[in-house]
């Protein structure tokens, strides 16, 4: 860890660069060598080889870890060159003119579908329908990056000065234009509020961690393991499934009894 670059990212599966340097140095005594690291991880072996002037090739399948390794291998890059490039990018950005019309939508249909696939329930009111609803009472609610603060304040004052019938008109316009989405969302809410717990499954896992030096040792251990023999081992995990009558399932795992009980008591 003497090289600061090794502290850029704490990688749990990492190892000492000094150990790698020692091994490489031992092999260097036999003559010219080339190092191949098929599991490069965050680049410790690559950096150690570079430091000793040894040709090295690394392979890393995980995109994120590979990106860390690539970044660390650039640690000797001229910082002045980076600063000069940043100045050019900044100058270019300052001269850009905003063009909101070409911006992607904040929430594309793909983004909404992805959120819903993760279990989120969404009520998304379209921007154009909101603008149309305000237009019905003479307020232009549209805006973009070039809209001045004074224009925003003017729109807010117009809203504050609306009569109750005008406010109701905007509300009714939105309810009409977004009726399908609103009805769908309310139906989901009603099902969520009226759902009842149908079943709670609890699995308490007991056991001791068995460490095997090789895959073959692990296979041998499992093959010889007696499933019927009573084992006196501590609880290592609590798994809880709460199933509702509308099909919803909440799955949780806890390391100890206290956390499991705390979780369940939030439903009482």
C-alpha beads as a LAMMPS data file, in Angstrom:
LAMMPS data file: protein, C-alpha beads

268 atoms
267 bonds

1 atom types
1 bond types

-500.0 500.0 xlo xhi
-500.0 500.0 ylo yhi
-500.0 500.0 zlo zhi

Masses

1 110.0

Atoms # bond

1 1 1 0.000 0.000 0.000
2 1 1 3.023 2.303 -0.255
3 1 1 1.875 3.556 -3.650
4 1 1 -1.062 5.954 -3.074
5 1 1 -2.734 4.593 -6.208
6 1 1 -3.473 1.336 -4.370
7 1 1 -5.695 3.287 -1.968
8 1 1 -7.874 4.828 -4.654
9 1 1 -10.452 2.097 -4.270
10 1 1 -10.794 -0.378 -1.410
11 1 1 -11.285 -3.718 -3.151
12 1 1 -12.307 -6.477 -0.730
13 1 1 -10.671 -9.243 -2.804
14 1 1 -7.419 -7.312 -3.184
15 1 1 -3.961 -8.353 -1.988
16 1 1 -0.635 -6.749 -1.153
17 1 1 1.297 -5.135 -3.991
18 1 1 4.496 -5.810 -2.066
19 1 1 3.799 -9.573 -2.162
20 1 1 3.368 -9.405 -5.925
21 1 1 6.584 -7.407 -6.310
22 1 1 8.473 -9.987 -4.244
23 1 1 7.246 -12.876 -6.430
24 1 1 7.986 -11.012 -9.671
25 1 1 11.472 -10.089 -8.444
26 1 1 12.199 -13.750 -7.654
27 1 1 11.248 -14.774 -11.185
28 1 1 13.244 -11.876 -12.681
29 1 1 16.387 -13.457 -11.255
30 1 1 15.862 -16.328 -13.703
31 1 1 15.797 -14.019 -16.706
32 1 1 13.360 -11.875 -18.720
33 1 1 9.716 -12.590 -17.885
34 1 1 6.189 -11.641 -18.984
35 1 1 3.319 -11.672 -16.501
36 1 1 -0.253 -12.751 -17.311
37 1 1 -2.956 -12.110 -14.720
38 1 1 -6.196 -13.806 -15.903
39 1 1 -8.098 -12.331 -12.945
40 1 1 -6.732 -8.790 -12.876
41 1 1 -9.309 -7.419 -10.420
42 1 1 -8.410 -3.809 -9.553
43 1 1 -4.976 -3.975 -11.213
44 1 1 -2.579 -4.663 -8.325
45 1 1 -0.470 -7.132 -10.326
46 1 1 -0.444 -4.854 -13.373
47 1 1 0.766 -1.890 -11.318
48 1 1 3.419 -3.947 -9.536
49 1 1 4.701 -5.224 -12.885
50 1 1 4.777 -1.731 -14.340
51 1 1 6.741 -0.479 -11.335
52 1 1 9.372 -3.193 -11.889
53 1 1 9.492 -2.647 -15.648
54 1 1 7.997 -6.022 -16.471
55 1 1 5.642 -6.566 -19.417
56 1 1 2.219 -7.580 -18.054
57 1 1 -1.180 -8.475 -19.470
58 1 1 -4.382 -8.553 -17.421
59 1 1 -7.881 -9.891 -18.044
60 1 1 -10.904 -8.840 -15.965
61 1 1 -14.474 -9.916 -16.776
62 1 1 -16.301 -7.569 -14.396
63 1 1 -16.894 -4.197 -16.164
64 1 1 -16.813 -2.075 -12.996
65 1 1 -13.645 -3.665 -11.580
66 1 1 -11.994 -3.464 -15.004
67 1 1 -12.787 0.238 -15.085
68 1 1 -11.095 0.693 -11.707
69 1 1 -7.977 -1.065 -13.007
70 1 1 -7.884 1.101 -16.154
71 1 1 -8.186 4.269 -14.046
72 1 1 -5.397 3.194 -11.678
73 1 1 -3.092 2.394 -14.602
74 1 1 -3.366 6.057 -15.653
75 1 1 -1.980 7.313 -12.353
76 1 1 1.241 8.563 -13.986
77 1 1 -0.595 10.603 -16.618
78 1 1 0.450 14.243 -16.724
79 1 1 -1.963 16.182 -14.469
80 1 1 -1.262 19.409 -16.388
81 1 1 -2.589 17.745 -19.543
82 1 1 -5.813 16.900 -17.690
83 1 1 -6.176 20.474 -16.462
84 1 1 -5.639 21.838 -19.958
85 1 1 -8.282 19.495 -21.353
86 1 1 -10.730 20.498 -18.584
87 1 1 -10.239 24.181 -19.490
88 1 1 -11.079 23.416 -23.127
89 1 1 -14.217 21.464 -22.157
90 1 1 -15.309 24.260 -19.800
91 1 1 -14.817 26.924 -22.468
92 1 1 -16.790 24.851 -24.979
93 1 1 -19.623 24.320 -22.469
94 1 1 -19.824 28.051 -21.696
95 1 1 -20.449 28.802 -25.377
96 1 1 -23.213 26.217 -25.767
97 1 1 -26.733 27.508 -26.263
98 1 1 -29.536 25.557 -24.539
99 1 1 -32.020 23.876 -26.818
100 1 1 -34.736 22.313 -24.671
101 1 1 -36.594 20.989 -27.709
102 1 1 -33.824 18.454 -28.310
103 1 1 -33.651 17.292 -24.671
104 1 1 -34.870 13.772 -23.927
105 1 1 -37.991 13.493 -21.817
106 1 1 -37.384 13.385 -18.080
107 1 1 -39.303 10.118 -17.860
108 1 1 -39.391 8.130 -21.076
109 1 1 -41.822 5.251 -21.412
110 1 1 -38.868 2.888 -21.103
111 1 1 -37.842 4.495 -17.803
112 1 1 -41.398 4.261 -16.462
113 1 1 -41.648 0.610 -17.524
114 1 1 -38.354 -0.147 -15.785
115 1 1 -39.520 1.476 -12.538
116 1 1 -42.773 -0.483 -12.631
117 1 1 -40.862 -3.724 -13.284
118 1 1 -39.076 -3.094 -9.955
119 1 1 -42.393 -2.914 -8.098
120 1 1 -42.923 0.862 -8.099
121 1 1 -46.438 2.152 -8.699
122 1 1 -46.392 5.429 -10.623
123 1 1 -48.827 8.220 -11.425
124 1 1 -47.183 10.200 -14.222
125 1 1 -48.996 13.317 -15.437
126 1 1 -47.836 14.429 -18.871
127 1 1 -46.259 17.868 -19.074
128 1 1 -48.276 18.829 -22.158
129 1 1 -51.560 18.008 -20.411
130 1 1 -50.660 20.186 -17.423
131 1 1 -49.774 23.083 -19.760
132 1 1 -53.057 22.586 -21.632
133 1 1 -55.040 22.651 -18.372
134 1 1 -53.498 25.969 -17.272
135 1 1 -54.048 27.434 -20.738
136 1 1 -57.801 27.043 -20.173
137 1 1 -57.659 29.849 -17.573
138 1 1 -55.247 32.065 -19.494
139 1 1 -51.940 30.991 -17.870
140 1 1 -49.009 29.860 -19.997
141 1 1 -47.403 27.274 -17.705
142 1 1 -44.766 26.160 -20.220
143 1 1 -41.095 26.810 -19.487
144 1 1 -37.568 25.939 -20.551
145 1 1 -33.991 26.814 -19.624
146 1 1 -34.274 30.264 -21.178
147 1 1 -37.316 31.203 -19.073
148 1 1 -36.385 34.188 -16.907
149 1 1 -36.944 34.240 -13.154
150 1 1 -39.235 37.244 -13.596
151 1 1 -41.440 35.147 -15.913
152 1 1 -41.630 32.394 -13.297
153 1 1 -42.653 34.917 -10.668
154 1 1 -45.299 36.325 -13.005
155 1 1 -46.780 32.853 -13.564
156 1 1 -46.838 32.260 -9.792
157 1 1 -48.645 35.578 -9.222
158 1 1 -51.186 34.644 -11.888
159 1 1 -51.814 31.376 -10.051
160 1 1 -52.231 33.157 -6.721
161 1 1 -54.797 35.516 -8.231
162 1 1 -56.979 32.759 -9.703
163 1 1 -60.528 32.448 -8.465
164 1 1 -61.832 29.242 -6.923
165 1 1 -63.839 28.403 -10.091
166 1 1 -60.680 28.805 -12.212
167 1 1 -58.681 26.521 -9.896
168 1 1 -61.466 23.943 -10.062
169 1 1 -61.431 24.277 -13.841
170 1 1 -57.703 23.414 -13.964
171 1 1 -58.293 20.471 -11.641
172 1 1 -61.180 19.167 -13.761
173 1 1 -59.131 19.580 -16.950
174 1 1 -56.277 17.488 -15.525
175 1 1 -58.693 14.869 -14.184
176 1 1 -60.297 14.637 -17.601
177 1 1 -57.079 14.510 -19.643
178 1 1 -55.391 12.024 -17.295
179 1 1 -58.502 10.055 -16.279
180 1 1 -57.163 6.647 -17.308
181 1 1 -53.843 7.038 -15.479
182 1 1 -55.467 8.503 -12.345
183 1 1 -58.150 5.799 -12.167
184 1 1 -55.509 3.109 -12.654
185 1 1 -53.321 4.548 -9.873
186 1 1 -56.231 4.945 -7.437
187 1 1 -57.261 1.350 -8.095
188 1 1 -53.719 0.211 -7.233
189 1 1 -53.769 2.292 -4.041
190 1 1 -57.117 0.855 -2.980
191 1 1 -55.809 -2.685 -3.454
192 1 1 -52.702 -1.857 -1.424
193 1 1 -54.669 -0.264 1.420
194 1 1 -57.184 -3.089 1.622
195 1 1 -54.730 -5.972 1.251
196 1 1 -54.571 -8.483 4.066
197 1 1 -51.733 -10.665 5.267
198 1 1 -52.509 -14.157 4.038
199 1 1 -49.417 -15.972 5.257
200 1 1 -46.043 -15.370 6.906
201 1 1 -43.238 -17.843 6.196
202 1 1 -40.275 -17.906 8.570
203 1 1 -37.127 -19.921 7.923
204 1 1 -34.409 -19.948 10.585
205 1 1 -31.105 -21.262 9.253
206 1 1 -28.725 -22.908 11.701
207 1 1 -25.208 -23.934 10.906
208 1 1 -21.492 -23.439 11.171
209 1 1 -19.374 -22.031 8.379
210 1 1 -17.262 -24.768 6.821
211 1 1 -14.257 -23.513 4.856
212 1 1 -12.840 -25.741 2.143
213 1 1 -9.483 -25.166 0.488
214 1 1 -10.577 -26.519 -2.905
215 1 1 -13.738 -27.224 -4.878
216 1 1 -13.118 -30.938 -4.541
217 1 1 -12.886 -30.599 -0.757
218 1 1 -16.196 -28.718 -0.770
219 1 1 -17.843 -31.446 -2.869
220 1 1 -16.516 -34.113 -0.513
221 1 1 -17.843 -32.235 2.530
222 1 1 -21.369 -31.916 1.060
223 1 1 -21.415 -35.550 -0.089
224 1 1 -20.528 -36.757 3.415
225 1 1 -22.824 -34.324 5.202
226 1 1 -25.608 -36.053 7.172
227 1 1 -28.895 -34.178 6.677
228 1 1 -30.771 -36.222 9.291
229 1 1 -28.225 -35.951 12.046
230 1 1 -29.164 -33.298 14.632
231 1 1 -26.747 -30.401 14.639
232 1 1 -26.256 -28.032 17.576
233 1 1 -25.330 -24.844 15.802
234 1 1 -26.302 -21.179 16.232
235 1 1 -28.897 -19.431 14.087
236 1 1 -27.077 -17.585 11.311
237 1 1 -29.969 -16.162 9.292
238 1 1 -33.691 -15.409 9.546
239 1 1 -35.660 -15.382 6.296
240 1 1 -39.184 -13.925 6.329
241 1 1 -41.791 -13.911 3.553
242 1 1 -44.991 -11.893 4.092
243 1 1 -47.615 -12.857 1.509
244 1 1 -50.751 -10.799 0.896
245 1 1 -54.109 -11.757 -0.577
246 1 1 -53.526 -9.477 -3.591
247 1 1 -50.347 -11.339 -4.600
248 1 1 -47.829 -8.915 -3.070
249 1 1 -44.821 -10.488 -1.354
250 1 1 -42.336 -8.845 1.005
251 1 1 -39.113 -10.825 1.411
252 1 1 -36.546 -9.955 4.068
253 1 1 -33.415 -11.513 5.578
254 1 1 -31.838 -10.728 8.943
255 1 1 -28.684 -11.822 10.737
256 1 1 -30.199 -11.988 14.212
257 1 1 -33.474 -12.381 16.112
258 1 1 -33.618 -8.749 17.271
259 1 1 -33.607 -7.382 13.719
260 1 1 -36.213 -9.924 12.583
261 1 1 -38.556 -9.057 15.458
262 1 1 -38.093 -5.324 14.897
263 1 1 -39.067 -5.785 11.257
264 1 1 -42.200 -7.835 12.021
265 1 1 -43.379 -5.423 14.722
266 1 1 -43.571 -2.609 12.165
267 1 1 -46.592 -4.418 10.699
268 1 1 -48.508 -4.663 14.002

Bonds

1 1 1 2
2 1 2 3
3 1 3 4
4 1 4 5
5 1 5 6
6 1 6 7
7 1 7 8
8 1 8 9
9 1 9 10
10 1 10 11
11 1 11 12
12 1 12 13
13 1 13 14
14 1 14 15
15 1 15 16
16 1 16 17
17 1 17 18
18 1 18 19
19 1 19 20
20 1 20 21
21 1 21 22
22 1 22 23
23 1 23 24
24 1 24 25
25 1 25 26
26 1 26 27
27 1 27 28
28 1 28 29
29 1 29 30
30 1 30 31
31 1 31 32
32 1 32 33
33 1 33 34
34 1 34 35
35 1 35 36
36 1 36 37
37 1 37 38
38 1 38 39
39 1 39 40
40 1 40 41
41 1 41 42
42 1 42 43
43 1 43 44
44 1 44 45
45 1 45 46
46 1 46 47
47 1 47 48
48 1 48 49
49 1 49 50
50 1 50 51
51 1 51 52
52 1 52 53
53 1 53 54
54 1 54 55
55 1 55 56
56 1 56 57
57 1 57 58
58 1 58 59
59 1 59 60
60 1 60 61
61 1 61 62
62 1 62 63
63 1 63 64
64 1 64 65
65 1 65 66
66 1 66 67
67 1 67 68
68 1 68 69
69 1 69 70
70 1 70 71
71 1 71 72
72 1 72 73
73 1 73 74
74 1 74 75
75 1 75 76
76 1 76 77
77 1 77 78
78 1 78 79
79 1 79 80
80 1 80 81
81 1 81 82
82 1 82 83
83 1 83 84
84 1 84 85
85 1 85 86
86 1 86 87
87 1 87 88
88 1 88 89
89 1 89 90
90 1 90 91
91 1 91 92
92 1 92 93
93 1 93 94
94 1 94 95
95 1 95 96
96 1 96 97
97 1 97 98
98 1 98 99
99 1 99 100
100 1 100 101
101 1 101 102
102 1 102 103
103 1 103 104
104 1 104 105
105 1 105 106
106 1 106 107
107 1 107 108
108 1 108 109
109 1 109 110
110 1 110 111
111 1 111 112
112 1 112 113
113 1 113 114
114 1 114 115
115 1 115 116
116 1 116 117
117 1 117 118
118 1 118 119
119 1 119 120
120 1 120 121
121 1 121 122
122 1 122 123
123 1 123 124
124 1 124 125
125 1 125 126
126 1 126 127
127 1 127 128
128 1 128 129
129 1 129 130
130 1 130 131
131 1 131 132
132 1 132 133
133 1 133 134
134 1 134 135
135 1 135 136
136 1 136 137
137 1 137 138
138 1 138 139
139 1 139 140
140 1 140 141
141 1 141 142
142 1 142 143
143 1 143 144
144 1 144 145
145 1 145 146
146 1 146 147
147 1 147 148
148 1 148 149
149 1 149 150
150 1 150 151
151 1 151 152
152 1 152 153
153 1 153 154
154 1 154 155
155 1 155 156
156 1 156 157
157 1 157 158
158 1 158 159
159 1 159 160
160 1 160 161
161 1 161 162
162 1 162 163
163 1 163 164
164 1 164 165
165 1 165 166
166 1 166 167
167 1 167 168
168 1 168 169
169 1 169 170
170 1 170 171
171 1 171 172
172 1 172 173
173 1 173 174
174 1 174 175
175 1 175 176
176 1 176 177
177 1 177 178
178 1 178 179
179 1 179 180
180 1 180 181
181 1 181 182
182 1 182 183
183 1 183 184
184 1 184 185
185 1 185 186
186 1 186 187
187 1 187 188
188 1 188 189
189 1 189 190
190 1 190 191
191 1 191 192
192 1 192 193
193 1 193 194
194 1 194 195
195 1 195 196
196 1 196 197
197 1 197 198
198 1 198 199
199 1 199 200
200 1 200 201
201 1 201 202
202 1 202 203
203 1 203 204
204 1 204 205
205 1 205 206
206 1 206 207
207 1 207 208
208 1 208 209
209 1 209 210
210 1 210 211
211 1 211 212
212 1 212 213
213 1 213 214
214 1 214 215
215 1 215 216
216 1 216 217
217 1 217 218
218 1 218 219
219 1 219 220
220 1 220 221
221 1 221 222
222 1 222 223
223 1 223 224
224 1 224 225
225 1 225 226
226 1 226 227
227 1 227 228
228 1 228 229
229 1 229 230
230 1 230 231
231 1 231 232
232 1 232 233
233 1 233 234
234 1 234 235
235 1 235 236
236 1 236 237
237 1 237 238
238 1 238 239
239 1 239 240
240 1 240 241
241 1 241 242
242 1 242 243
243 1 243 244
244 1 244 245
245 1 245 246
246 1 246 247
247 1 247 248
248 1 248 249
249 1 249 250
250 1 250 251
251 1 251 252
252 1 252 253
253 1 253 254
254 1 254 255
255 1 255 256
256 1 256 257
257 1 257 258
258 1 258 259
259 1 259 260
260 1 260 261
261 1 261 262
262 1 262 263
263 1 263 264
264 1 264 265
265 1 265 266
266 1 266 267
267 1 267 268
